[in-house]
Amino acid sequence: MTQTDRPYWEQVYSVLETVDVATGERTVRKRFDSLIEAPNWLPDGNTLLYNAGGSLWLFDLASGESRKVDTGSAARCNNDHVLSPDGRQVGLSSAGPEGRSLVYVAPLSGGEPRLVTPVGPSYLHGWSPDGTTLAYCAERGGEFDIYTMPVEGGEETRLTDAPGLDDGPEYSPDGQHIWFNSVRSGLMQVWRMDAGGRNQTRMTWDEESNCWFPHLSPDGKQVVYIAYKKGDVAPGDHPPCKHVEIRLMDADGENTRTLVRLFGGQGTLNVNSWSPDGTQLAFVSYGYKE
């Protein structure tokens, strides 16, 4: 692999892959000669949603073809997007008029989005199973914490206040918990709290890794996350183009194992990419162009 002084997104190719969580067998779905990120799996089991070039795209697993989603004025999307429980809407994060990321909701079939968070930066990660509430990471007053807000908009509720970065909030399938990652222990680790913010509990105790973006399986029994080797990155940073691992553990924090080793990081597993039947995960690996 070679690297120049150009921005990394101009240098890399992307490989959209799936992995069987039982066997670890990887399947390449398509190679892209540009940067794509963060695949979600749609409820139909046949389609993935990813972001590229400031837009969202639907990828048909059978044909290998992509189709752009019309998100109207939200045309600077980043890799923090979430599907509604019924799969009809997409919550997305896109740069607003002042350049800061804001949270919007749009029909997945296409159309003008509705602004949810008027204040930025805000990065969406979770949509409650009952469809009523969004969970997101936001910087307010110099601190990045986890907030929730009704899908229809309104007053935001702050759930964390520990010094340092709290990020990646995602609801458990039963709606009782929010999983997230926090740097409060020194290294980035996976945490869990009640949906209202109480009982914040550390779930990974890996002193050699920085652990990011926990995603619950559809049955709530397993958690997948991405791990950077300690020393390769600052605890509060999740850059691209690093040697990382996708790890799987039981929802009680036990029986952790490495599912995939790959070159990736930012963009690989930012969003929940479990297949609806819980047998596969979608992710993106990267490489430098020749």
NORCOR-V214966 format. One record per run of one state. SS is the DSSP state (A for helix, B for strand, O for the rest). FROM is the first residue (numbers start at 0). LEN is the number of residues. If there is no record, write none. Layout:
[[SS,FROM,LEN] [SS,FROM,LEN]]
//
This chain:
[[O,0,7] [A,7,4] [B,11,9] [O,20,5] [B,25,7] [O,32,4] [B,36,5] [O,41,5] [B,46,6] [O,52,2] [B,54,6] [O,60,5] [B,65,4] [O,69,7] [B,76,7] [O,83,5] [B,88,7] [O,95,5] [B,100,7] [O,107,6] [B,113,2] [O,115,6] [B,121,6] [O,127,5] [B,132,8] [O,140,2] [B,142,8] [O,150,6] [B,156,2] [O,158,7] [B,165,6] [O,171,5] [B,176,6] [O,182,6] [B,188,6] [O,194,6] [B,200,2] [O,202,6] [B,208,8] [O,216,5] [B,221,9] [O,230,2] [B,232,1] [O,233,8] [B,241,9] [O,250,6] [B,256,8] [O,264,9] [B,273,1] [O,274,5] [B,279,9] [O,288,2]]
//
